[in-house]
Amino acid sequence: MAKVMGFVPVSETRWRAIAQSVLKSSDLTALASNSEDGIAVAPIYTRRTGPRLPREGGAWRIIARIDHPDPRQANDIVMEELANGAAGLQFIFAGAGGAYGYGLASWDEAALRGLLGGVDLDAVQALDLDLGPPADKQALAVAAFVASRAGSPDAIDLSFGLDPLGAFARSGCALQDWPRMAGQVAETVGRLRDLGFGGPFLVADGRSVHDAAGSPAQELAFSLACAIDYLRALDAAGFAADAARDAIAFRLATDADEFFSLCKFRALRLLWARALEACDLAPNAARLHGASAWRRMSARDPWINVMRGAMAAFCAGLGGADSVSVLPFTQAIGLPDAFARRLARNAQLILLEESRLGFVADPAAGSGALEALTAALCEKAWAGFQSIEARGGVYASLAAGAIQAKVAETAAARAVQIASRAQPITGVSDFPDLEEAPVATAPAARPAFAYPGEQRASPLTAHRIAEPFEAFRDRSDALLKMSGSRPRVFLAHLGAAADYGGRSAFAKRLFETGGIEALAGQGVANADEAARDFAASGAKLACLCSSDTIYAAQAEATTRALRSAGARMILAAGRPGESEATLRGAGVELFIDSDCDVLTTLSAVYARLDPPPAQFSSGPHAGSEA
């Protein structure tokens, strides 16, 4: 092998030998895994060259989300974002795919004048619309307003974001079937084009699948199928093939799963080129926007969202997105204030201006792992796309529940991983902080909106993966407010610190994920001392913490003593092994270990506490609308 840029090449055999020496094993299969799409992820890859369709035009653009319901306050945000580094603006309307509870509430001329007053539209690098219902009226209203104030509409880089299939997926509601819907959206595109705009006019938005817990390949398949349906709709309306192709943009979610998020953006460009080739069309430089993922946002320890957003921008930007928007870190709690928006903006500025990450066309090119994962995603997504096509397209597949069923299957598998903490959520299901301070949000009422039409399909409902754990935290807050104390569990430490330390730390973190305060006892030598300390703690529940050796000698007697001292429920940290029957006979009800279903455990624990208040959604960390 030739020497490259001063580095001495290392063969695959040598890499494997190094890995085996570190693992002290000749078997590297322990490092292999499978993704939720069933893609094999190997521990070591060799250098590989794959097809490339990199982003054109240099670095990606920083897009600021504008979602304040009040147009004049939204205008203040516009001015601040443009003055401090944002290259473009995304106007998010109530009920849009990216609104998450807020969004622009009105779009008449007075509202648009308040929103865009003082904005030099010709100087803004990119404008993007994330439309709610009714999308066609919103798009036309914005177009008329911009056309009346811009020097030349076709010089304005405005992506209109019409996405009737995405809205149908999110709501399950439609006024009419797809042939009529397709004709209407083509008519709207024609009217926008007649106003002098160059587009793109339609967007194939995969976020409805991602927000509902779909996999990367499912999101890609859905996006590609939407784009093809839009292409057909414009073709049927008499649009020239090239014009129809160029009228379509793409929008994908990006999250902290760095490898698959990055590869998903690379794969989208390859999939679209392949689809266009099948349509006898030359590939175009598809407009591709990345939006940081809603489902990965947490309302608890929200500061972690700053890092999640930065990683999401990193993945989308390096994967080839033309533009990226990042959810401010408090989005799951309330409408973000200026500080939260500043952090979201600055995360990208640091990536671009300090780290210079946007100035390499395709950084993943040549990486064995990333090329292999990109190719595998393309294969899986293409198969999913063909399945949607075989059912008659996106509308028919949604009406039949086929897309929803696939997404639900993925969601159920992920829920098992979340519940057992095999897929941990930092600050929520791992390393929670019961004393976290509340964060500020902007005061604003959630605007009302309604999806028109009748229910024709089950909606792909957006949710955050942290919500099940956050519900227990809300429950704990309600108990604290009502009684002055959180629910408590006494950690009965048997033996010396070396015996109980590891399992005690594990148990403490596990209970705190549900807002249960863990009271650590002193190491005790016998059952009577454990019962005495438990009674003095004031807790109603107890959890044994020690080594298997100590358990074998003392756990049964200690369990009986704790029960006699008034413990409503007794748990034990660790796997019981051969002692399970004996310990259960003595009164241990649950065993907690690294494989246990934490959510089921927390439910059982709360069931033994005093009845909590009927309503848990009054605190500052209450769940938010999708």
Beta strands, then each sheet from edge to edge (+ up, - down):
strand 1: 33-34
strand 2: 40-41
strand 3: 61-66
strand 4: 88-92
strand 5: 126-130
strand 6: 158-159
strand 7: 173-174
strand 8: 202-205
strand 9: 248-254
strand 10: 288-292
strand 11: 323-325
strand 12: 454-455
strand 13: 488-493
strand 14: 517-520
strand 15: 541-545
strand 16: 569-573
strand 17: 588-592
sheet 1: 1+ 2-
sheet 2: 6+ 5+ 4+ 3+ 11+ 10+ 9+ 8+
sheet 3: 7+ 12-
sheet 4: 14+ 13+ 15+ 16+ 17+
end
